[in-house]
C-alpha cells in the first residue's frame, strides 16, 4: 500500500471525501483507512487517482487504489493509501499490473501498464 506524508495524505483524503459522493464509513475493525459505504449493486464511481512524481506521472486504474470488502453486512470500498512518516512510498497495491522501470544511468523512473497474468 502507498504511504504519504501526513500533510499530503490530508489533501488526498479531503479531495476524495469532497468528490466521492458517497458516505464515509468509519470502520471499527479495519486499519485506519478512508472507506466509503457503497450500494450493494456494484462498484460506484470514485475520483481518479493520478500521482505526479518528479519527472513521471502514474495514472492509476481504479483496481490499483481502491479495494472492496464487506464488514458487518455492509459493502464498503477503501482507498489503498495511508499516512505514514515523512516519505512517499509507492506500494505494491499501486504497482500491480505495472512494469516499473528504473533507468539508473539517467536517474529516471517510469511506469508502463502490463498484464502480468499473461507474462
C-alpha positions in Angstrom: 0.0 0.0 0.0 1.2 3.5 -0.7 2.1 5.8 2.1 2.3 9.5 2.0 3.4 12.2 4.5 0.5 13.3 6.7 0.0 16.7 5.1 0.0 15.2 1.6 -2.4 12.5 2.7 -4.7 15.0 4.3 -5.1 16.8 0.9 -5.8 13.5 -0.8 -8.3 12.5 1.9 -10.2 15.8 1.7 -10.3 15.7 -2.1 -11.7 12.2 -2.1 -14.3 12.9 0.5 -15.4 16.0 -1.4 -15.6 14.3 -4.8 -16.7 10.7 -4.0 -20.4 11.5 -3.4 -20.6 8.5 -1.0 -21.0 8.4 2.7 -17.7 8.0 4.6 -17.6 4.7 6.5 -15.7 4.7 9.8 -14.7 1.1 10.4 -14.2 -0.1 13.9 -12.3 -3.2 12.9 -10.2 -2.3 9.9 -7.0 -0.4 9.8 -7.4 3.4 9.7 -8.3 3.7 6.0 -10.5 6.1 4.2 -13.6 4.0 3.3 -17.0 4.7 1.8 -20.3 2.9 2.2 -21.4 1.6 -1.2 -24.7 0.3 -2.6 -24.9 -3.5 -3.0 -25.2 -3.4 -6.8 -21.6 -2.8 -7.8 -18.6 -0.5 -7.8 -19.6 3.1 -7.7 -17.6 5.9 -9.4 -14.8 7.2 -7.3 -12.4 10.1 -8.0 -9.5 9.3 -10.4 -6.1 9.0 -8.7 -3.1 10.3 -10.6 0.3 10.5 -8.8 2.6 13.3 -10.1 6.1 12.4 -9.1 9.3 14.2 -10.0 9.5 13.6 -13.8 6.8 10.9 -14.0 3.0 10.7 -13.8 1.4 7.5 -12.6 -2.3 7.3 -13.8 -3.8 4.5 -11.8 -6.7 2.3 -12.8 -9.4 2.0 -10.0 -8.3 -1.5 -9.1 -4.8 -0.2 -8.2 -6.1 2.2 -5.5 -9.5 1.1 -4.3 -10.4 -2.2 -2.7 -13.7 -3.7 -1.7 -14.7 -5.6 1.4 -17.7 -6.4 3.5 -18.0 -5.5 7.1 -20.9 -6.1 9.4 -23.1 -6.9 6.3 -22.2 -3.6 4.7 -20.4 -3.2 1.4 -17.5 -0.8 1.6 -14.8 0.5 -0.7 -11.5 1.8 0.7 -8.6 3.9 -0.6 -5.4 1.8 -0.5 -3.3 4.8 0.6 -2.3 5.8 4.1 -0.4 8.4 6.0 3.0 7.3 7.3 6.3 9.1 8.0 7.9 11.8 6.0 8.5 9.9 2.8 6.3 8.8 -0.1 6.4 5.1 -0.7 4.6 3.7 -3.8 3.3 0.4 -2.5 2.7 -2.9 -4.2 -1.0 -2.4 -4.5 -0.5 0.5 -6.8 2.2 -1.3 -8.7 0.1 -4.3 -9.6 0.0 -4.9 -13.4 2.7 -2.3 -13.9 6.2 -2.6 -15.2 8.3 -0.4 -13.0 11.4 0.7 -15.0 14.5 2.0 -13.2 16.9 3.8 -15.5 19.8 4.2 -13.2 22.1 5.7 -15.8 19.7 8.6 -16.4 18.1 8.8 -12.9 14.7 8.1 -14.4 11.7 6.2 -13.1 8.8 5.2 -15.3 5.7 3.0 -15.1 4.2 1.1 -18.0 0.8 -0.8 -17.7 1.2 -4.5 -18.1 -1.0 -7.7 -18.0 1.2 -9.5 -15.5 -1.0 -12.6 -15.6 -0.1 -13.1 -19.3 3.7 -12.8 -19.0 
